[in-house]
């Protein structure tokens, strides 16, 4: 699970890419990612390129990606469109990506889809508990960052 209290940057995506290498080695069956985003703006060109590079590099290793967006409105729709397009460019048909605005909706989809794609069971109750904690952390960090 990755928390984004502020907009991702090319350097933060490259750091995530390096961490993915460790996950790929430790979990050859595949892993799924949950991104919790406090902001809904689209990344700049350099950051977009870093996201595409990561998805291309690990497309066979990713079971699912779930994006939980804490923001709402038109910008959220733009972010979803951007991410969907980048996945189509980087990894067409290799993993499922879904977008959510609630923990409950995300937790209804992810465990079964993750298990279907990786063979690894996810406990929905534990997922909900951890997501709830991380949502609060992401919101707190976003508010502190905005306050300066």
Secondary structure, DSSP 8 states (H G I E B T S, - for coil): -EEESS---HHHHHHHHHHHHHHHHH-TT-EEEEEEES------HHHHHHHHHHHHHHTTTEEEEEEEE---SHHHHHHHHHHHHHHHHHHTTTSEEEEESSHHHHHHHHHHHHHHHHS----HHHHHHHHHHHHHHHHHHHHHHHH-
